[in-house]
Amino acid sequence: MHDRTHFGFEQVSVDDKAQRVRGVFDSVAGKYDLMNDLMSAGLHRLWKRFAVNATRVREGMRVLDLAGGTGDLALHFARRVGPSGEVVLTDINGAMLKAGRDRLLNAGCLAPVVQCDAEQLPFPDAHFDCVSIAFGLRNVTRKENALAEMRRVLKPGGVAAVLEFSRVWQPLSPVYDWYSFNVLPRLGRLVAGDDASYRYLAESIRMHPDQAALKAMMEQAGFDRVEVHNLTAGVVAVHLGYRF
């Protein structure tokens, strides 16, 4: 019997989830950045900048960006580490990774690009000064495995940054729910020709661990200290975990 997990609100097999998530991102890759701007009114750019700044990455450091998608976070990191540093962009989805590679090349950034699973990273132990994952952890089937891998490849003294949708401030929850389940799918249909993928987005946010639960998961994965920074009333949160 196959292990079961959730795909949005639906219970599916682990293998089926991997295929469905791949289908979602194959579908939205071409309109991903435009939809992010529309859905968040451009706030995702500020959230990502905050996450990068919070890591305190500096020139010469080595950064691994997991589930890096279209490469915007990787580009921020590349500008901080400079020519003496290195940023490795990864994603499990080939269409998204191609978009990220093209963005980096268009910006004059020759960063290594690797297609891989966040649960099984093809990198040596204690190799990176910083490991990041932005809006990707909720799509990972075994989140505890990905968090353990992030810590494994992190150098002592390094930091892991998880930027993800989280639990909004309770008084705003009814409005946020209405927006998520009514506006987002319509935007997806009008702009990307795909309402189902954005319905999945809304559902996957609700199934993702909240701030306290994710902090506990990171501590269980072996991070020595975990900080939580709520942004935009908890619509998203940045979790920082350190390896001492």
Secondary structure as GFF3:
##gff-version 3
##sequence-region A 1 244
A	DSSP	beta_strand	4	7	.	.	.	ID=ss1
A	DSSP	beta_strand	10	13	.	.	.	ID=ss2
A	DSSP	alpha_helix	14	28	.	.	.	ID=ss3
A	DSSP	three_ten_helix	29	31	.	.	.	ID=ss4
A	DSSP	alpha_helix	32	40	.	.	.	ID=ss5
A	DSSP	alpha_helix	43	55	.	.	.	ID=ss6
A	DSSP	beta_strand	62	66	.	.	.	ID=ss7
A	DSSP	alpha_helix	72	81	.	.	.	ID=ss8
A	DSSP	beta_strand	86	91	.	.	.	ID=ss9
A	DSSP	alpha_helix	94	106	.	.	.	ID=ss10
A	DSSP	beta_strand	113	115	.	.	.	ID=ss11
A	DSSP	beta_strand	128	134	.	.	.	ID=ss12
A	DSSP	three_ten_helix	137	139	.	.	.	ID=ss13
A	DSSP	alpha_helix	143	152	.	.	.	ID=ss14
A	DSSP	beta_strand	154	165	.	.	.	ID=ss15
A	DSSP	three_ten_helix	170	172	.	.	.	ID=ss16
A	DSSP	alpha_helix	173	178	.	.	.	ID=ss17
A	DSSP	pi_helix	179	183	.	.	.	ID=ss18
A	DSSP	alpha_helix	184	187	.	.	.	ID=ss19
A	DSSP	pi_helix	188	192	.	.	.	ID=ss20
A	DSSP	alpha_helix	196	207	.	.	.	ID=ss21
A	DSSP	alpha_helix	211	220	.	.	.	ID=ss22
A	DSSP	beta_strand	225	231	.	.	.	ID=ss23
A	DSSP	beta_strand	236	242	.	.	.	ID=ss24
###
